[in-house]
Amino acid sequence: GTATAAGAQNRDVIVVHLHNTAKGGTSTALLVDNTTTKQGTTVLLPNSLSLTDDTGNATTLAKSVEDDGSSGTRDALDTVLGTNIEGTWRLDTPYLQNLVDLVGNIDIDTDADVPDPSAKKKGSAPLVHRGKDQTLSGKMAVAYATYRASGEAENAQLERFGQVMQGVLRKMSSDPSGATTTVQTLAQILDPSLTDKD
């Protein structure tokens, strides 16, 4: 019956941790590739997500990334989510900036004016303007992906990171060798569990 077909779908899962090298902190998303239906999804994971570390103590996603690193966090997430995460993509903000520049900017609907982090004086024009179909350079994409206005819930920033990841994935070559070249051009040190090709 149909139930069996649904259960037999094959999913490849990679976890992406965006490390904000300027302000500290991480943002986490799962990239899920349903190889059966050829559909990709981005699942955002809040930093407050409760996990159990390898010694059996309660922790949160944010602390796990900080304390247990990639593999410990991957195991903890698999336990909670019932996933089988194949690898971790540690994406430091300078690499996200390079990635967006490499794919030739991204176009997303932005929900906030984001101040320029390098602006010296108050009242400078925003780096990112709120609106539909905004074209973001690497610098703008990083500012948007890490932006959280005062009083905003953490998830507002997480959603922005998700939008940026979606924007990047839309611009990535659908040809595997082209996409691999883009990742190789980043010249980032990958988590040992992931190759450029993956």
C-alpha positions as CSV (number, residue, x, y, z in Angstrom):
1,G,0.0,0.0,0.0
2,T,0.9,3.7,0.0
3,A,2.2,3.6,3.6
4,T,5.1,1.3,2.6
5,A,6.1,3.6,-0.2
6,A,6.2,6.6,2.1
7,G,8.3,4.7,4.6
8,A,10.8,3.6,2.0
9,Q,11.8,7.1,1.1
10,N,15.5,7.7,1.4
11,R,16.7,10.9,3.0
12,D,20.3,12.3,3.1
13,V,20.7,14.7,6.0
14,I,23.5,17.1,6.7
15,V,23.6,19.5,9.7
16,V,24.9,23.0,9.1
17,H,26.2,25.1,12.0
18,L,26.7,28.7,11.1
19,H,29.4,30.1,13.5
20,N,29.2,33.9,13.9
21,T,32.8,34.7,14.2
22,A,32.2,38.4,14.9
23,K,29.7,38.1,17.7
24,G,29.9,34.5,18.8
25,G,27.1,32.0,18.8
26,T,25.8,29.5,16.3
27,S,22.7,28.9,14.2
28,T,21.8,25.4,13.1
29,A,19.8,24.0,10.2
30,L,19.3,20.5,8.8
31,L,19.6,20.2,5.0
32,V,17.4,17.2,4.1
33,D,17.6,15.8,0.6
34,N,14.8,13.3,0.0
35,T,16.5,11.3,-2.7
36,T,13.3,9.4,-3.5
37,T,11.2,12.5,-4.3
38,K,14.2,14.6,-5.3
39,Q,13.0,17.3,-2.9
40,G,15.2,19.3,-0.6
41,T,14.1,20.9,2.6
42,T,15.8,23.1,5.2
43,V,14.8,22.4,8.8
44,L,15.7,25.1,11.3
45,L,16.7,23.9,14.8
46,P,16.3,26.4,17.7
47,N,19.3,26.8,20.0
48,S,17.1,26.0,22.9
49,L,16.4,22.5,21.6
50,S,16.9,20.0,24.5
51,L,19.5,17.4,24.0
52,T,21.3,14.8,26.1
53,D,25.1,14.9,25.9
54,D,27.3,11.8,25.7
55,T,27.5,11.6,29.5
56,G,23.6,11.5,29.7
57,N,23.3,15.1,31.0
58,A,20.6,17.5,29.7
59,T,21.9,20.2,27.5
60,T,20.8,22.5,24.8
61,L,21.7,22.6,21.1
62,A,23.7,25.8,21.5
63,K,25.7,24.4,24.4
64,S,26.2,21.1,22.7
65,V,27.7,22.8,19.6
66,E,30.0,24.7,22.0
67,D,30.9,21.9,24.4
68,D,30.6,18.6,22.5
69,G,31.5,19.8,19.0
70,S,30.3,18.4,15.8
71,S,30.2,14.7,16.3
72,G,28.8,14.9,19.8
73,T,26.0,17.2,18.6
74,R,25.3,15.0,15.6
75,D,24.8,12.0,17.8
76,A,22.6,13.9,20.2
77,L,20.5,15.3,17.4
78,D,20.1,11.8,15.8
79,T,18.8,10.5,19.2
80,V,16.2,13.3,19.6
81,L,15.1,13.6,16.0
82,G,15.4,10.0,14.9
83,T,17.6,11.1,12.0
84,N,20.7,9.7,10.6
85,I,22.8,12.8,10.0
86,E,25.6,12.0,7.6
87,G,27.8,14.9,8.2
88,T,28.3,18.3,9.7
89,W,29.0,21.5,7.7
90,R,30.6,24.0,9.9
91,L,30.1,27.3,8.1
92,D,31.9,30.3,9.7
93,T,30.4,33.6,8.7
94,P,33.4,34.6,6.5
95,Y,32.8,31.4,4.5
96,L,29.1,32.1,4.2
97,Q,30.0,35.5,2.8
98,N,32.4,33.9,0.2
99,L,29.8,31.3,-0.7
100,V,27.1,33.9,-1.5
101,D,29.7,35.9,-3.5
102,L,30.7,32.7,-5.4
103,V,27.1,31.8,-6.4
104,G,26.7,35.4,-7.6
105,N,24.5,36.9,-4.9
106,I,21.2,35.7,-3.7
107,D,17.6,37.0,-4.0
108,I,15.3,36.7,-1.0
109,D,12.4,38.5,0.6
110,T,13.8,40.3,3.6
111,D,11.8,41.1,6.7
112,A,14.0,43.7,8.3
113,D,16.3,46.7,7.6
114,V,19.7,45.5,8.8
115,P,22.2,48.1,9.9
116,D,25.7,48.0,8.4
117,P,27.9,46.3,11.0
118,S,30.9,48.3,9.8
119,A,29.1,51.7,9.8
120,K,30.9,54.1,12.1
121,K,28.0,56.5,12.9
122,K,24.4,56.1,14.0
123,G,21.8,56.8,11.4
124,S,23.8,55.4,8.5
125,A,21.7,53.8,5.7
126,P,20.9,50.2,6.4
127,L,23.1,47.6,4.7
128,V,20.1,45.4,3.9
129,H,16.7,46.9,3.1
130,R,13.5,45.2,4.0
131,G,11.4,44.1,1.0
132,K,10.6,41.6,-1.6
133,D,13.3,40.1,-3.9
134,Q,16.2,41.9,-2.4
135,T,19.6,41.0,-4.0
136,L,22.1,40.3,-1.3
137,S,25.9,40.2,-1.7
138,G,27.9,38.0,0.6
139,K,28.5,40.8,3.2
140,M,24.7,41.6,3.2
141,A,23.7,38.0,3.4
142,V,25.9,37.4,6.5
143,A,24.5,40.6,8.1
144,Y,21.0,39.4,7.4
145,A,21.5,35.8,8.5
146,T,23.0,36.9,11.8
147,Y,20.6,39.8,12.5
148,R,18.4,39.9,15.5
149,A,16.7,43.1,16.5
150,S,16.5,44.0,20.2
151,G,13.4,42.4,21.7
152,E,13.2,39.8,18.8
153,A,12.9,36.1,19.6
154,E,16.0,34.1,18.7
155,N,13.9,32.3,16.1
156,A,13.6,35.5,14.0
157,Q,17.3,35.4,13.4
158,L,17.2,31.6,12.8
159,E,14.5,32.1,10.1
160,R,16.8,34.6,8.4
161,F,19.7,32.2,8.4
162,G,17.3,29.6,6.8
163,Q,16.2,32.1,4.1
164,V,19.9,32.8,3.3
165,M,20.7,29.0,3.1
166,Q,17.6,28.5,0.8
167,G,18.8,31.4,-1.4
168,V,22.3,29.9,-1.7
169,L,20.9,26.4,-2.5
170,R,18.7,27.9,-5.2
171,K,21.7,29.5,-6.8
172,M,24.0,26.5,-6.5
173,S,24.6,24.5,-9.6
174,S,22.2,21.5,-9.8
175,D,25.1,19.8,-11.6
176,P,27.0,17.9,-8.9
177,S,30.4,18.7,-10.3
178,G,29.6,22.4,-10.6
179,A,28.4,22.5,-7.1
180,T,31.4,20.6,-5.8
181,T,33.7,23.1,-7.5
182,T,31.9,26.0,-5.7
183,V,32.5,24.3,-2.4
184,Q,36.1,23.5,-3.2
185,T,36.6,27.2,-4.2
186,L,35.6,28.1,-0.7
187,A,38.8,26.4,0.5
188,Q,37.3,25.9,4.0
189,I,38.5,23.3,6.4
190,L,35.6,20.9,6.4
191,D,34.4,18.8,9.3
192,P,36.2,15.4,8.9
193,S,32.8,13.7,8.4
194,L,32.2,15.6,5.2
195,T,34.0,15.7,1.9
196,D,33.7,18.6,-0.6
197,K,31.6,16.3,-2.8
198,D,29.2,15.5,0.0
